[in-house]
Amino acid sequence: MKKDTKIAHSGRNKKWTGQAVNPPVYHTSTIIHETVDDLKYALKNFKNKIMYYGRRGTPTHFAFRDAMAELEGGHDCLIYPSGLAAINAALMSFLSSGDHLLMVDTAYGPTRVLCNTVLKRMGIETTYYDPLIGGGIESLIRENTKVIFCESPGSVTMEIQDIPAISKVAHSKNIIVMLDNTYGNLVNYSPYEHGVDISIQAATKYIVGHSDAMLGTITASEKYWSHLYDNSFFMGYTAAPDDINLALRGIRTINARIKQHEASALKIAHWLKSRNEVELVLHPALSDCPGHEIWKRDFKGSNGLFSFTLKQGNDAAIEAFLDNLNLFKMGYSWGGFESLVMSLYNLKKERVGNNWDNYGPLIRLHVGLEDADDLIEDLDQAFRHFNNAL
Ligand SMILES: Cc1ncc(COP(=O)(O)O)c(C=O)c1O
């Protein structure tokens, strides 16, 4: 089956939906077991999507989990209340005191904070590695390295990682490869075709797709799924049925949306390349983007998220640019229908291993579903304010 067909049909097992197209949205904490035999059966089979207690899921959860695993790959999927909760659950399920974690230097900021605070307090040591290291990661592996965590493209600076090369080294040493696949969503990147063991999504972004719910997911290969399931439930993770319903609904239109995000973002990225103010356009499909060749090899497409750097700019000029944008709104998110902009001042100070200090100020865009020409006009008039304030 082709991708669009799978997207329309995934998770629609009659066991979950009955005669309806969509599964009912179960609002319940308690599951009633009529007989002791029923209860014993549920106790024995809750891992196989038999209802037992609300936190372990209902057909609302099971339909979404099936859809995710059918579309992203992996043995099965688990659901969390946010993307960051999913990242935390993945790391806490597999790391113990005394273990060593290799974390990509370009990880989403709060992932980094998690490593530097909670994981550190638990006695887990983190080494940040260059996102372009590829197979060279071998030199950083220690006796106690348990997990290599990837995020590709990197948050904000968009470096593409050579995940197959990293996975090859990791698997030769029985190290788990985790990927924050939020950019890859369900359309742009297939983690299990590239050696990933555990794939995490902030479903808050393109899966929900409408900026109206927060949710996280983890799919895992068969080898790791059962351990992840047990530990996630020991830690109490679950997610609310209305949010899951929104995410399942978001899945049905994800490819159609991504195609429009992609086309508009590419048009704007090319337009930015022609601007005098712009130094680099960090869009995976353009050659300025570090790791562009790997993107061409491994990804199935791009979406609405990319960054660019300016040749010059002071705080006043950047503020004038941001304050005068009308359609691009400032907000710490992406993946919804709306266009967003963010200037990231502190990025360079946080990261250990890159040369972004040599480049001008960085702006990140999320190109939404508005008309691309209107968005270009908006950027064009904001650049006039930028230039006047320089
Ligand atoms: C790459 C990436 N991963 C994870 C997250 C966290 O997701 P959530 O906001 O649902 O916790 C985000 C949020 O911006 C993100 O951009």
The ligand as an SDF file (V2000), in Angstrom:
LIG
                    3D

 16 16  0  0  0  0  0  0  0  0999 V2000
   12.2010   18.4930   18.3050 C   0  0  0  0  0  0  0  0  0  0  0  0
   11.2740   18.5770   19.4810 C   0  0  0  0  0  0  0  0  0  0  0  0
   11.1980   17.5340   20.3110 N   0  0  0  0  0  0  0  0  0  0  0  0
   10.3900   17.5610   21.3790 C   0  0  0  0  0  0  0  0  0  0  0  0
    9.6160   18.6560   21.6630 C   0  0  0  0  0  0  0  0  0  0  0  0
    8.7650   18.6450   22.9110 C   0  0  0  0  0  0  0  0  0  0  0  0
    7.4250   18.4450   22.6260 O   0  0  0  0  0  0  0  0  0  0  0  0
    6.2830   18.9160   23.6470 P   0  0  0  0  0  0  0  0  0  0  0  0
    6.2150   20.3960   23.5240 O   0  0  0  0  0  0  0  0  0  0  0  0
    5.0690   18.1790   23.1870 O   0  0  0  0  0  0  0  0  0  0  0  0
    6.7200   18.4950   25.0140 O   0  0  0  0  0  0  0  0  0  0  0  0
    9.6550   19.7550   20.8230 C   0  0  0  0  0  0  0  0  0  0  0  0
    8.8380   20.9490   21.1260 C   0  0  0  0  0  0  0  0  0  0  0  0
    9.0430   22.0280   20.5980 O   0  0  0  0  0  0  0  0  0  0  0  0
   10.5180   19.7260   19.7020 C   0  0  0  0  0  0  0  0  0  0  0  0
   10.6350   20.7830   18.8780 O   0  0  0  0  0  0  0  0  0  0  0  0
  1  2  1  0
  2  3  1  0
  2 15  2  0
  3  4  2  0
  4  5  1  0
  5  6  1  0
  5 12  2  0
  6  7  1  0
  7  8  1  0
  8  9  2  0
  8 10  1  0
  8 11  1  0
 12 13  1  0
 12 15  1  0
 13 14  2  0
 15 16  1  0
M  END
$$$$
